[in-house]
Amino acid sequence: MNVILFFTSETKSRAPTEEILGAKDIAARMNWLVQAMEMPRTDRALARLLDFWSPIGVIAECGELPANFDLDFGRTPVVYIDRDPKSLPRGSFCVIHDSVNAGETAARHLLMTGCENFAFVPNPERFRWSDDRQRGFADALALVTEDKNEIWI
């Protein structure tokens, strides 16, 4: 049976349950197995897992792993989830949430309700996605709000 390894990041505040279930659903249609486990910390540990499972591919949920975090997946195809695209290894694939657009969408919704004052509460750990979301929120409001004091960030 073909195996896909789904690595999760220990920095993730919750398990990516929906992502794993989605991958398992699609894999089941192909008669493949998705094996979920925590991201290994070293190339040696990863090499042992790749040797043991002989996966046809890897899904790596990166959370907020440091930009310099690079394990050697060898020739195994990898799809990264939630990784800063600027830090991707050359030739990699990445699935990324558009955080700037999420901030813009929130601002648009609030504007449609007639709100006159706006606030954005960032993640206290200042993750990249939170900063991007904040930028999208503030930039969208700045398009239609003359008084910058109406926006609290």
Backbone as ProteinMPNN parsed JSONL, in Angstrom:
{"seq_chain_A": "MNVILFFTSETKSRAPTEEILGAKDIAARMNWLVQAMEMPRTDRALARLLDFWSPIGVIAECGELPANFDLDFGRTPVVYIDRDPKSLPRGSFCVIHDSVNAGETAARHLLMTGCENFAFVPNPERFRWSDDRQRGFADALALVTEDKNEIWI", "coords_chain_A": {"N_chain_A": [[0.846, -1.177, 0.0], [0.516, 2.233, -0.799], [2.031, 4.918, 0.948], [1.587, 8.009, 2.595], [3.307, 10.345, 4.415], [2.312, 12.402, 7.033], [3.425, 15.055, 8.526], [3.287, 16.813, 11.549], [3.709, 19.943, 13.211], [5.378, 20.638, 16.236], [5.069, 23.148, 17.186], [2.571, 23.958, 16.648], [-0.505, 25.07, 17.908], [-2.732, 23.538, 18.052], [-3.725, 20.291, 16.953], [-3.602, 19.671, 13.464], [-6.289, 18.733, 12.659], [-8.424, 18.865, 10.729], [-6.985, 19.109, 8.345], [-5.534, 16.706, 8.315], [-7.646, 14.816, 8.311], [-8.837, 15.512, 5.865], [-6.745, 14.855, 4.075], [-6.59, 12.112, 4.594], [-9.101, 11.267, 3.707], [-9.037, 11.762, 0.934], [-6.829, 10.176, 0.267], [-7.791, 7.64, 0.92], [-9.547, 7.121, -1.136], [-7.803, 6.509, -3.104], [-6.756, 4.243, -2.203], [-4.607, 4.535, -0.464], [-2.477, 5.04, 2.384], [-2.458, 7.377, 5.03], [-0.117, 8.384, 7.229], [0.109, 9.899, 10.22], [2.283, 11.942, 12.148], [4.524, 13.505, 14.535], [6.699, 16.149, 13.493], [9.987, 15.202, 12.718], [13.073, 15.961, 14.455], [15.638, 15.939, 13.488], [17.792, 15.343, 10.623], [18.673, 12.732, 10.582], [16.752, 11.302, 12.101], [14.567, 11.753, 10.451], [15.433, 10.485, 8.099], [15.437, 7.824, 8.953], [12.681, 7.427, 9.365], [11.721, 7.826, 6.736], [12.992, 5.716, 5.456], [11.857, 3.536, 6.807], [9.04, 3.769, 6.278], [8.919, 4.21, 3.515], [7.598, 6.294, 1.905], [5.334, 7.6, -0.629], [5.064, 10.227, -0.747], [5.174, 13.331, 1.123], [3.493, 15.308, 3.506], [4.009, 18.267, 5.047], [3.219, 19.944, 7.785], [4.001, 22.963, 8.844], [3.585, 24.919, 10.776], [4.8, 27.386, 12.823], [7.541, 26.998, 12.39], [11.041, 27.739, 12.54], [12.455, 29.825, 9.969], [14.833, 28.823, 8.985], [14.597, 26.154, 9.3], [15.167, 23.233, 7.938], [14.736, 20.106, 6.809], [16.16, 17.225, 5.296], [14.495, 15.816, 2.841], [15.233, 14.258, 0.826], [14.634, 12.669, -2.235], [11.964, 12.471, -1.976], [8.745, 13.606, -2.676], [7.445, 16.665, -1.372], [4.887, 18.511, 0.198], [4.433, 21.556, 1.617], [2.673, 22.917, 4.349], [1.465, 25.93, 5.551], [3.898, 27.42, 5.677], [6.335, 29.929, 5.607], [6.568, 31.333, 2.51], [8.91, 32.508, 1.603], [10.904, 31.094, 2.774], [11.069, 28.605, 1.685], [12.56, 25.556, 0.545], [14.42, 25.318, -2.499], [12.518, 24.651, -5.404], [10.287, 23.643, -4.119], [6.906, 22.804, -3.123], [4.067, 24.557, -1.902], [1.354, 25.038, 0.299], [-0.571, 27.662, 1.201], [-2.193, 29.859, 3.421], [-3.948, 32.792, 2.648], [-3.247, 35.285, 4.411], [-3.207, 38.082, 4.394], [-5.374, 38.675, 2.756], [-7.388, 37.622, 4.379], [-7.415, 39.464, 6.488], [-8.185, 41.755, 5.061], [-10.74, 40.954, 4.271], [-12.054, 40.763, 6.73], [-12.017, 43.46, 7.493], [-13.578, 44.557, 5.431], [-16.058, 43.361, 5.961], [-16.669, 44.451, 8.504], [-16.841, 47.152, 7.798], [-19.14, 47.091, 6.213], [-21.089, 46.779, 8.103], [-21.446, 49.203, 9.183], [-19.826, 50.118, 11.179], [-17.872, 52.469, 13.05], [-15.526, 52.651, 14.433], [-12.537, 50.772, 14.739], [-10.709, 47.806, 15.563], [-7.846, 45.732, 15.856], [-6.72, 42.678, 17.009], [-3.774, 41.26, 17.48], [-2.059, 38.068, 17.265], [-0.509, 37.187, 20.266], [2.064, 36.163, 20.104], [3.124, 37.12, 17.83], [3.177, 35.935, 15.184], [4.048, 35.306, 11.742], [1.806, 35.042, 10.03], [-0.124, 36.388, 11.517], [0.862, 38.987, 11.587], [0.717, 39.532, 8.831], [-2.06, 39.374, 8.457], [-2.864, 41.512, 10.057], [-1.709, 43.637, 8.634], [-3.192, 43.505, 6.221], [-5.751, 44.086, 7.211], [-5.45, 46.701, 8.334], [-4.533, 48.142, 6.068], [-6.726, 47.91, 4.335], [-8.727, 49.27, 5.748], [-7.57, 51.775, 5.818], [-7.991, 52.67, 3.265], [-10.541, 53.689, 3.23], [-10.925, 55.142, 5.519], [-10.482, 58.192, 6.907], [-9.577, 59.284, 9.318], [-6.996, 58.207, 11.058], [-6.894, 57.631, 13.72], [-9.086, 56.201, 14.342], [-8.558, 53.583, 14.073], [-7.415, 50.967, 15.953], [-4.576, 49.271, 16.778]], "CA_chain_A": [[0.0, 0.0, 0.0], [1.244, 3.499, -0.836], [1.955, 5.665, 2.202], [1.931, 9.425, 2.65], [3.585, 10.769, 5.785], [1.781, 13.728, 7.356], [4.156, 15.54, 9.691], [2.746, 17.996, 12.211], [4.702, 20.717, 13.935], [5.151, 20.752, 17.687], [4.764, 24.542, 17.506], [1.156, 24.189, 16.359], [-1.255, 25.091, 19.16], [-3.699, 22.452, 17.999], [-3.432, 19.361, 15.874], [-4.305, 20.061, 12.234], [-7.234, 17.641, 12.473], [-9.135, 18.975, 9.458], [-6.051, 18.833, 7.26], [-5.242, 15.268, 8.311], [-8.852, 14.116, 7.867], [-8.977, 15.744, 4.427], [-5.74, 14.052, 3.381], [-6.97, 10.701, 4.722], [-10.272, 11.032, 2.864], [-8.594, 11.684, -0.466], [-5.939, 9.02, 0.143], [-8.593, 6.415, 0.977], [-10.102, 6.905, -2.477], [-6.719, 5.968, -3.925], [-6.269, 3.072, -1.464], [-3.342, 4.906, 0.145], [-2.499, 5.25, 3.833], [-1.824, 8.585, 5.549], [0.427, 8.147, 8.561], [0.382, 11.186, 10.866], [3.258, 11.915, 13.249], [5.179, 14.79, 14.779], [7.865, 16.439, 12.671], [11.254, 14.82, 13.347], [13.936, 17.112, 14.748], [16.939, 15.835, 12.824], [17.832, 14.637, 9.347], [18.853, 11.302, 10.854], [15.446, 10.757, 12.486], [13.733, 11.774, 9.253], [15.915, 9.442, 7.196], [14.959, 6.533, 9.474], [11.247, 7.337, 9.084], [11.549, 7.651, 5.297], [13.429, 4.358, 5.145], [10.886, 2.603, 7.381], [7.737, 3.86, 5.638], [9.044, 4.33, 2.048], [6.399, 7.005, 1.449], [5.316, 8.151, -1.993], [5.055, 11.669, -0.581], [5.133, 13.875, 2.48], [2.826, 16.578, 3.772], [4.69, 18.813, 6.223], [2.545, 21.09, 8.395], [5.158, 23.608, 9.451], [3.267, 25.844, 11.854], [5.72, 28.523, 12.822], [8.922, 26.545, 12.502], [11.966, 28.786, 12.085], [12.678, 29.872, 8.525], [16.01, 28.038, 8.632], [14.318, 24.755, 9.584], [15.141, 22.454, 6.708], [15.124, 18.706, 6.872], [16.461, 16.689, 3.973], [13.525, 14.794, 2.455], [15.794, 13.527, -0.307], [13.858, 12.766, -3.471], [10.549, 12.291, -1.655], [7.982, 14.848, -2.894], [6.939, 17.278, -0.145], [4.019, 19.674, 0.145], [4.49, 22.263, 2.896], [1.484, 23.665, 4.741], [1.684, 27.025, 6.496], [5.307, 27.774, 5.787], [6.642, 31.199, 4.961], [7.055, 30.99, 1.174], [10.272, 33.012, 1.395], [11.87, 30.17, 3.375], [10.944, 27.276, 1.079], [13.7, 25.034, -0.22], [14.285, 25.489, -3.955], [11.724, 23.63, -6.088], [9.266, 23.087, -3.224], [5.505, 23.177, -3.255], [3.584, 25.093, -0.636], [-0.044, 25.43, 0.43], [-0.505, 28.739, 2.176], [-3.397, 30.642, 3.639], [-3.712, 34.191, 2.306], [-3.563, 36.019, 5.635], [-3.485, 39.477, 4.053], [-6.75, 38.689, 2.275], [-8.275, 37.392, 5.523], [-7.524, 40.751, 7.169], [-8.989, 42.63, 4.205], [-12.122, 40.476, 4.324], [-12.6, 41.172, 8.031], [-12.253, 44.911, 7.433], [-14.711, 44.793, 4.536], [-17.277, 42.966, 6.68], [-16.941, 45.461, 9.529], [-17.276, 48.376, 7.128], [-20.512, 46.909, 5.731], [-22.016, 46.848, 9.236], [-21.585, 50.594, 9.592], [-18.938, 50.446, 12.31], [-17.087, 53.689, 12.884], [-14.229, 52.439, 15.082], [-12.041, 49.445, 14.396], [-9.556, 47.325, 16.326], [-7.287, 44.445, 15.463], [-5.988, 42.053, 18.111], [-2.842, 40.297, 16.885], [-1.616, 36.952, 18.087], [0.521, 37.731, 21.154], [3.397, 35.67, 19.754], [3.516, 37.843, 16.614], [3.476, 35.037, 14.076], [4.046, 35.91, 10.409], [0.442, 35.123, 9.502], [-0.852, 37.415, 12.259], [1.353, 40.277, 11.076], [0.148, 39.705, 7.494], [-3.489, 39.639, 8.625], [-2.958, 42.877, 10.577], [-1.401, 44.548, 7.529], [-4.343, 43.515, 5.324], [-6.844, 44.756, 7.92], [-5.146, 48.132, 8.432], [-4.46, 48.737, 4.729], [-8.083, 48.001, 3.788], [-9.431, 50.35, 6.441], [-6.952, 53.05, 5.445], [-8.546, 53.09, 1.979], [-11.832, 54.366, 3.394], [-10.966, 55.845, 6.795], [-9.6, 59.358, 6.891], [-9.009, 59.497, 10.646], [-6.226, 57.013, 11.438], [-7.113, 57.376, 15.148], [-10.227, 55.3, 14.477], [-8.073, 52.217, 13.966], [-6.518, 50.603, 17.05], [-3.852, 48.019, 16.525]], "C_chain_A": [[0.894, 1.243, 0.0], [0.978, 4.29, 0.439], [2.343, 7.12, 1.969], [2.169, 9.756, 4.113], [3.072, 12.185, 5.968], [2.45, 14.161, 8.648], [3.484, 16.791, 10.241], [3.85, 18.661, 13.018], [4.377, 20.76, 15.412], [4.831, 22.186, 18.088], [3.3, 24.869, 17.252], [0.38, 24.09, 17.666], [-2.334, 24.016, 19.196], [-3.305, 21.531, 16.855], [-4.215, 19.772, 14.633], [-5.299, 18.977, 11.811], [-7.926, 17.696, 11.118], [-8.225, 18.644, 8.285], [-5.761, 17.339, 7.161], [-6.453, 14.483, 7.805], [-9.076, 14.301, 6.37], [-7.997, 14.907, 3.621], [-6.108, 12.567, 3.428], [-8.156, 10.362, 3.831], [-9.868, 10.86, 1.405], [-7.724, 10.446, -0.676], [-6.726, 7.707, 0.128], [-9.189, 6.087, -0.389], [-9.077, 6.276, -3.413], [-6.159, 4.673, -3.328], [-4.85, 3.304, -0.928], [-3.554, 5.061, 1.646], [-1.833, 6.585, 4.155], [-1.409, 8.3, 6.975], [0.816, 9.483, 9.175], [1.358, 11.004, 12.023], [3.874, 13.296, 13.406], [6.425, 14.91, 13.922], [9.14, 15.997, 13.383], [12.155, 16.039, 13.511], [15.254, 17.091, 13.992], [16.805, 15.116, 11.487], [17.94, 13.134, 9.564], [17.525, 10.647, 11.216], [14.518, 10.707, 11.275], [14.142, 10.658, 8.302], [15.435, 8.058, 7.648], [13.471, 6.346, 9.189], [10.987, 7.115, 7.594], [11.94, 6.248, 4.87], [12.393, 3.339, 5.619], [9.581, 2.581, 6.592], [7.798, 3.826, 4.111], [7.847, 5.059, 1.456], [6.509, 7.457, -0.005], [5.308, 9.669, -1.941], [4.941, 12.056, 0.868], [4.298, 15.15, 2.468], [3.443, 17.078, 5.071], [3.968, 20.067, 6.691], [3.591, 21.777, 9.244], [4.832, 24.528, 10.614], [4.162, 27.059, 11.757], [7.147, 28.054, 13.076], [9.844, 27.647, 11.996], [12.226, 28.684, 10.587], [13.865, 29.015, 8.108], [15.814, 26.553, 8.912], [14.181, 24.004, 8.271], [15.634, 21.049, 6.967], [15.321, 18.216, 5.446], [15.504, 15.534, 3.669], [14.012, 13.982, 1.262], [14.955, 13.749, -1.55], [12.364, 12.557, -3.227], [9.814, 13.614, -1.885], [7.368, 15.352, -1.587], [6.028, 18.443, -0.493], [4.041, 20.29, 1.529], [3.189, 23.01, 3.13], [1.902, 24.706, 5.769], [3.165, 27.296, 6.748], [5.522, 29.091, 5.049], [7.232, 30.888, 3.587], [8.47, 31.472, 0.888], [11.319, 32.029, 1.919], [11.83, 28.773, 2.752], [12.244, 26.829, 0.417], [13.407, 25.158, -1.715], [13.484, 24.314, -4.539], [10.608, 23.03, -5.247], [7.879, 23.564, -3.589], [5.023, 23.652, -1.899], [2.099, 25.402, -0.742], [-0.061, 26.476, 1.522], [-1.835, 29.475, 2.233], [-3.069, 32.095, 3.336], [-4.145, 35.06, 3.487], [-3.866, 37.484, 5.368], [-4.94, 39.593, 3.607], [-7.74, 38.456, 3.415], [-8.479, 38.69, 6.308], [-8.372, 41.733, 6.383], [-10.47, 42.253, 4.269], [-12.788, 40.876, 5.635], [-12.922, 42.667, 8.027], [-13.467, 45.226, 6.568], [-16.031, 44.471, 5.244], [-17.643, 44.011, 7.737], [-17.42, 46.773, 8.913], [-18.731, 48.266, 6.66], [-21.534, 46.981, 6.868], [-22.214, 48.276, 9.729], [-20.726, 50.977, 10.786], [-18.142, 51.713, 11.998], [-15.703, 53.582, 13.512], [-13.827, 50.983, 14.872], [-10.848, 49.092, 15.274], [-9.118, 45.983, 15.769], [-6.493, 43.921, 16.645], [-5.071, 40.996, 17.505], [-2.579, 39.125, 17.824], [-0.479, 37.467, 18.972], [1.94, 37.276, 20.811], [3.922, 36.27, 18.457], [4.001, 36.898, 15.508], [3.374, 35.79, 12.756], [2.621, 36.077, 9.891], [-0.38, 36.19, 10.223], [-0.423, 38.802, 11.798], [0.777, 40.564, 9.691], [-1.338, 40.055, 7.578], [-3.703, 41.076, 9.118], [-2.719, 43.893, 9.465], [-2.582, 44.644, 6.566], [-5.519, 44.273, 5.916], [-6.629, 46.271, 7.912], [-5.124, 48.797, 7.063], [-5.847, 48.896, 4.113], [-8.851, 49.141, 4.445], [-8.869, 51.713, 6.058], [-7.474, 53.566, 4.104], [-9.796, 53.938, 2.139], [-11.932, 55.187, 4.671], [-9.972, 56.992, 6.765], [-8.887, 59.538, 8.221], [-8.323, 58.226, 11.116], [-6.415, 56.677, 12.923], [-8.299, 56.453, 15.381], [-9.818, 53.836, 14.396], [-7.095, 51.946, 15.091], [-5.88, 49.266, 16.75], [-2.831, 47.84, 17.621]], "O_chain_A": [[1.899, 1.297, 0.709], [-0.145, 4.329, 0.942], [3.293, 7.421, 1.247], [1.32, 9.475, 4.959], [3.358, 13.067, 5.158], [2.092, 13.698, 9.731], [3.154, 17.711, 9.494], [4.802, 18.012, 13.45], [3.215, 20.904, 15.792], [4.372, 22.426, 19.204], [2.84, 25.954, 17.609], [0.573, 23.153, 18.442], [-2.794, 23.634, 20.272], [-2.635, 21.944, 15.909], [-5.372, 20.179, 14.74], [-5.166, 18.381, 10.742], [-8.008, 16.681, 10.427], [-8.643, 17.976, 7.34], [-5.744, 16.772, 6.068], [-6.311, 13.591, 6.969], [-9.46, 13.358, 5.678], [-8.365, 14.317, 2.605], [-5.959, 11.851, 2.438], [-8.205, 9.274, 3.259], [-10.307, 9.928, 0.731], [-7.864, 9.748, -1.68], [-6.369, 6.774, -0.591], [-9.318, 4.918, -0.753], [-9.428, 5.602, -4.382], [-5.221, 4.081, -3.863], [-4.011, 2.404, -0.936], [-4.686, 5.198, 2.112], [-0.768, 6.894, 3.62], [-2.246, 8.009, 7.83], [1.75, 10.133, 8.706], [1.271, 10.037, 12.78], [3.759, 14.146, 12.524], [7.116, 13.927, 13.654], [9.36, 16.374, 14.534], [12.014, 17.027, 12.791], [15.915, 18.122, 13.869], [15.845, 14.384, 11.247], [17.361, 12.352, 8.81], [17.199, 9.572, 10.711], [13.774, 9.743, 11.091], [13.286, 9.961, 7.758], [15.07, 7.223, 6.821], [13.038, 5.255, 8.818], [10.132, 6.309, 7.227], [11.285, 5.655, 4.012], [12.089, 2.384, 4.904], [9.066, 1.51, 6.269], [6.817, 3.446, 3.472], [7.15, 4.513, 0.601], [7.599, 7.667, -0.536], [5.517, 10.331, -2.958], [4.651, 11.228, 1.731], [4.385, 15.961, 1.546], [3.403, 16.382, 6.086], [4.084, 21.125, 6.074], [4.025, 21.232, 10.259], [5.731, 24.885, 11.376], [4.257, 27.685, 10.701], [7.871, 28.643, 13.879], [9.461, 28.411, 11.11], [12.219, 27.594, 10.015], [13.898, 28.527, 6.978], [16.755, 25.771, 8.779], [13.175, 24.138, 7.575], [16.799, 20.832, 7.301], [14.717, 18.737, 4.508], [15.676, 14.422, 4.168], [13.294, 13.124, 0.749], [14.607, 14.883, -1.881], [11.587, 12.477, -4.178], [10.22, 14.641, -1.342], [6.84, 14.571, -0.795], [6.343, 19.258, -1.36], [3.706, 19.627, 2.51], [2.663, 23.658, 2.225], [2.603, 24.401, 6.733], [3.612, 27.387, 7.891], [4.945, 29.32, 3.986], [8.281, 30.25, 3.498], [9.157, 30.914, 0.032], [12.491, 32.118, 1.551], [12.49, 27.859, 3.244], [12.944, 27.634, -0.197], [12.249, 25.106, -2.128], [13.733, 23.152, -4.218], [10.038, 22.006, -5.624], [7.699, 24.577, -4.264], [5.515, 23.2, -0.865], [1.638, 25.955, -1.741], [0.379, 26.219, 2.642], [-2.501, 29.679, 1.218], [-2.009, 32.58, 3.732], [-5.288, 35.513, 3.543], [-4.704, 38.071, 6.052], [-5.653, 40.502, 4.03], [-8.825, 39.039, 3.413], [-9.592, 38.983, 6.744], [-9.182, 42.46, 6.957], [-11.34, 43.122, 4.317], [-13.95, 41.281, 5.648], [-13.979, 43.082, 8.503], [-14.29, 46.067, 6.93], [-17.0, 45.222, 5.135], [-18.803, 44.407, 7.845], [-18.31, 47.427, 9.456], [-19.471, 49.249, 6.709], [-22.716, 47.218, 6.621], [-23.053, 48.528, 10.593], [-20.893, 52.062, 11.343], [-17.792, 51.987, 10.85], [-14.803, 54.343, 13.159], [-14.67, 50.087, 14.833], [-10.077, 49.963, 15.677], [-9.932, 45.203, 15.275], [-5.681, 44.645, 17.22], [-5.542, 39.947, 17.065], [-2.848, 39.196, 19.023], [0.432, 38.123, 18.469], [2.91, 37.933, 21.188], [5.035, 35.963, 18.032], [5.099, 37.056, 14.975], [2.683, 36.805, 12.671], [2.269, 37.135, 9.371], [-1.239, 36.826, 9.613], [-1.26, 39.691, 11.638], [0.392, 41.697, 9.399], [-1.816, 40.929, 6.855], [-4.609, 41.77, 8.655], [-3.434, 44.889, 9.361], [-2.941, 45.741, 6.138], [-6.206, 45.014, 5.213], [-7.521, 47.028, 7.53], [-5.642, 49.903, 6.908], [-6.121, 49.895, 3.448], [-9.549, 49.894, 3.765], [-9.608, 52.694, 5.982], [-7.409, 54.765, 3.834], [-10.088, 54.795, 1.305], [-12.936, 55.867, 4.883], [-8.768, 56.783, 6.617], [-7.713, 59.907, 8.249], [-8.987, 57.274, 11.526], [-6.125, 55.556, 13.34], [-8.499, 55.972, 16.496], [-10.639, 52.947, 14.623], [-6.062, 52.609, 15.19], [-6.557, 48.268, 16.504], [-2.095, 46.853, 17.625]]}, "name": "protein", "num_of_chains": 1, "seq": "MNVILFFTSETKSRAPTEEILGAKDIAARMNWLVQAMEMPRTDRALARLLDFWSPIGVIAECGELPANFDLDFGRTPVVYIDRDPKSLPRGSFCVIHDSVNAGETAARHLLMTGCENFAFVPNPERFRWSDDRQRGFADALALVTEDKNEIWI"}
